[in-house]
């Protein structure tokens, strides 16, 4: 490194800033020792170097300190009791989970089928299961039981809800029982209908429309039907008719007629009425006010 | 932008822990406060600057590696100082130093006090560079990273500032 009067000041500045390598620094010091006229220049630049004021400290340091998230170790306070409690809770939850997993939807279906089979003989006559329609119905029911049950959205699995599972079981049993009865009745009706269709209609029945099928707008009450009038009313033989059922139908017809009369009476009143709505001092009129 | 440039070259997989952050507070708060006070010239504003810098460090602790925390804090303080200076628009040019020198009270015999007075008459850029160099001992390259200047600019500004301070001190000595 060459030192001369042109670069001595820059080199002194680098030395003061501490940016000069040690070897070059020693060379500079040797040069200044040999040329004392530059000693004052070095000293004057050295005085420009600031000294940190250690007495100046930040007063609110405590405000900047952050607390760590406290984690309470499991093995400390009440460790033994806590561990036993945790093991017990986990064990119970685990056993309950495994136990409920065994009673899944498939098992519920099998239970429903079993109960349906137990109910089947009591449901109706033997012809129901022996007839083709009855057999088909039973086959459909069994097939439906084996099909996967569609799970609705936002619904927990049955295994997680023991009460719900029990309710489903009961509902399945009741449903199967009712369905079985219905199938038996439908089978009887189906059989009778097939027989009736196969029979040749008589000439009289072709000529006249049965009166009981015609609709009447008149307000006159319908004639009270009796079992004895079956022939006069031209009710087909295949229609099951007994005194109790006929009485029920007659009561129903009478009730409908009474209701119809009441409605017509109300309609007659409304026809001659005027509806007036008063909003503050204004009146809104619906209908003829002069009447 | 400078902060991004400083840390962009390194992968971000550091996460400053709370004890590391608290260690930064203990070791760096005083130095940062001194730097902020001297560069801003106001104790209360310096407190605000320090709190803001540490708050930013806490919020960015997942991105700032612990060994870069000091540079991060001083960069924030430096920027605040420069922003404040720009807002005020108060620049004392080196040329006006001689005029100020003639009104300098002669009782300022203490070299430390004289230096502080001289420092206040430097422009903001030169003052902060001197503070970073003398108070914190940063090298030219480090100051360049903090301030967004290049190392040559830092060197030039620092040498110019030292010449101004020397001139001030020599002239004062002559007056006294």
HADDOCK unambig.tbl for C-alpha pairs under 7 A between the chains (distance, minus, plus):
assign (segid A and resid 13 and name CA) (segid B and resid 159 and name CA) 6.43 0.50 0.50
assign (segid A and resid 44 and name CA) (segid B and resid 166 and name CA) 6.09 0.50 0.50
assign (segid A and resid 45 and name CA) (segid B and resid 162 and name CA) 6.85 0.50 0.50
assign (segid A and resid 45 and name CA) (segid B and resid 166 and name CA) 6.02 0.50 0.50
assign (segid A and resid 48 and name CA) (segid B and resid 162 and name CA) 6.27 0.50 0.50
assign (segid A and resid 48 and name CA) (segid B and resid 165 and name CA) 6.03 0.50 0.50
assign (segid A and resid 48 and name CA) (segid B and resid 166 and name CA) 6.19 0.50 0.50
assign (segid A and resid 49 and name CA) (segid B and resid 134 and name CA) 6.29 0.50 0.50
assign (segid A and resid 50 and name CA) (segid B and resid 134 and name CA) 5.55 0.50 0.50
assign (segid A and resid 50 and name CA) (segid B and resid 135 and name CA) 6.95 0.50 0.50
assign (segid A and resid 51 and name CA) (segid B and resid 134 and name CA) 6.86 0.50 0.50
assign (segid A and resid 51 and name CA) (segid B and resid 135 and name CA) 6.74 0.50 0.50
assign (segid A and resid 52 and name CA) (segid B and resid 135 and name CA) 5.23 0.50 0.50
assign (segid A and resid 56 and name CA) (segid B and resid 34 and name CA) 6.38 0.50 0.50
assign (segid A and resid 57 and name CA) (segid B and resid 30 and name CA) 4.75 0.50 0.50
assign (segid A and resid 57 and name CA) (segid B and resid 33 and name CA) 6.94 0.50 0.50
assign (segid A and resid 58 and name CA) (segid B and resid 29 and name CA) 6.23 0.50 0.50
assign (segid A and resid 58 and name CA) (segid B and resid 30 and name CA) 4.98 0.50 0.50
assign (segid A and resid 58 and name CA) (segid B and resid 33 and name CA) 5.78 0.50 0.50
assign (segid A and resid 61 and name CA) (segid B and resid 25 and name CA) 7.00 0.50 0.50
assign (segid A and resid 64 and name CA) (segid B and resid 25 and name CA) 6.80 0.50 0.50
assign (segid A and resid 65 and name CA) (segid B and resid 22 and name CA) 5.51 0.50 0.50
assign (segid A and resid 65 and name CA) (segid B and resid 25 and name CA) 6.82 0.50 0.50
assign (segid A and resid 66 and name CA) (segid B and resid 18 and name CA) 6.68 0.50 0.50
assign (segid A and resid 66 and name CA) (segid B and resid 22 and name CA) 6.56 0.50 0.50
assign (segid A and resid 68 and name CA) (segid B and resid 18 and name CA) 6.06 0.50 0.50
